[in-house]
Amino acid sequence: MLINFFYTLKRAKVPVSIRELLDLLGAMEQNLAFGSIDHFYLLARTCMIKDEKYYDRFDRAFGAYFKNLENIERAIEALIPEDWLRREFEKHFTQEEKKKIDSLGGLEKLIEEFKKRLEEQQKRHQGGNKWIGTNGTSPYGHGGYNPEGIRIGGPGGKSRAVKVWEKRQYRNLDDSVEIGTRNIKVALRGLRKFAREGTADQLDLANTIRSTARNAGLLDIKMVSERHNAVKVLIFFDVGGSMEPYVRLCEELFSAAKTEFKYLEYFYFHNCLYDYVWKNNHRRHNERIATYDILNKYSSDYKVIFVGDASMSPYEITSSGGSIEYYNEEAGSVWMRRMTDAYEKLIWINPIDEGYWQYMPSTFILKDLVNKNMFPLTLCGLEQGMSSLSR
């Protein structure tokens, strides 16, 4: 039964493997989810999903495969060993009910008939007198009446998981949808290298326990400095002109980067890198920073990220005097090569849909200048970019 669920996840493009399926089956054998839709949903998601961005796809696949609560409960019951099922039935019976069961052929007969109906029943039933269902006179189910029946399911808050997958509260984590600051933060976390720096102001619990034990039980408190992402990043944002439609997206990226990276320096440029950049876009013409100063100031262990649409006339990259704002003595391509020579880890993030890159000659030129390390400004593209910077 779970094999078909596994293939449903595969068809929904959820990256699951046999390993995850075996983990779920093992957890079911240990009775970690019995008779509860909430428990099974959470257990399945825990075992099958390793990246939270796939939660929404999982919810959609789960909802498509398990179309109603009763079907899921029957599927779970069918996986439970008979002796476990017997104990569950017995603990709900009074002495009077047990006598009635004996008169009908005993508990074995009741369990045998129950399992038979599990195998035969193909859909949810309501108001009947035979199948496992609700609001009827069947011996198996809830919400109806049968003096010698067994209650299966019923009230108890079981629909919470249904609400979860129907709400699809994780859909904004999917890498195929519009990204936001929170999702960008998740993608940027691929570029991590933690180190402890600064004042020792946090309790080091493990070391405190060890030190106290060595000190014959006399408390010996150990402190440690906070862990920070030690990666150092330079970000260059293309501003103005064709980048105007992407201002909001770049703001979200900038906000997320400031949160994720302790050592972050940012600069602005227009279209292509030339001999000057700036920090304040409103004073870009009289508060410029020489690109040479950046090359000399920031060490080669910095990770460099350019963010721009790479859309311009090719001569703006290949020719001296190509800048549309002032006369640059050296071509933009010369400055880009100086950057790639100085910083081994350098990528370009492009907000334009990757399908349009092939129609833009300037995009091809810049992609070559950054050694093919150009990625789209999507969650998937950011993850690929962070992976490239981490190698």
HELIX and SHEET records of a PDB file:
HELIX    1   1 LEU A    2  ARG A   11  1                                  10    
HELIX    2   2 ILE A   18  GLU A   29  1                                  12    
HELIX    3   3 ILE A   37  MET A   48  1                                  12    
HELIX    4   4 GLU A   52  TYR A   54  5                                   3    
HELIX    5   5 TYR A   55  TYR A   65  1                                  11    
HELIX    6   6 LEU A   69  ALA A   78  1                                  10    
HELIX    7   7 GLU A   82  GLU A   90  1                                   9    
HELIX    8   8 GLN A   95  SER A  103  1                                   9    
HELIX    9   9 LEU A  107  GLU A  120  1                                  14    
HELIX   10  10 ARG A  160  LYS A  167  1                                   8    
HELIX   11  11 ARG A  171  LEU A  173  5                                   3    
HELIX   12  12 THR A  181  LEU A  188  1                                   8    
HELIX   13  13 LEU A  205  ARG A  214  1                                  10    
HELIX   14  14 GLY A  241  TYR A  246  5                                   6    
HELIX   15  15 VAL A  247  GLU A  260  1                                  14    
HELIX   16  16 ASN A  281  ARG A  283  5                                   3    
HELIX   17  17 THR A  291  LYS A  297  1                                   7    
HELIX   18  18 TYR A  315  THR A  318  1                                   4    
HELIX   19  19 GLY A  332  ALA A  342  1                                  11    
HELIX   20  20 GLU A  354  TYR A  359  5                                   6    
HELIX   21  21 PRO A  361  LEU A  369  1                                   9    
HELIX   22  22 LEU A  379  SER A  390  1                                  12    
SHEET    1   A 4 HIS A 125  GLN A 126  0                                        
SHEET    2   A 4 GLY A 133  THR A 134  1                                        
SHEET    3   A 4 TYR A 140  HIS A 142  1                                        
SHEET    4   A 4 ILE A 150  ARG A 151  1                                        
SHEET    1   B 2 PHE A 194  LEU A 203  0                                        
SHEET    2   B 2 MET A 223  ASN A 229 -1                                        
SHEET    1   C 5 TYR A 263  PHE A 269  0                                        
SHEET    2   C 5 LYS A 232  ASP A 238  1                                        
SHEET    3   C 5 LYS A 303  VAL A 307  1                                        
SHEET    4   C 5 LEU A 346  ASN A 350  1                                        
SHEET    5   C 5 MET A 374  PRO A 376  1                                        
SHEET    1   D 2 TYR A 276  TRP A 278  0                                        
SHEET    2   D 2 ARG A 288  ALA A 290 -1                                        
END                                                                             
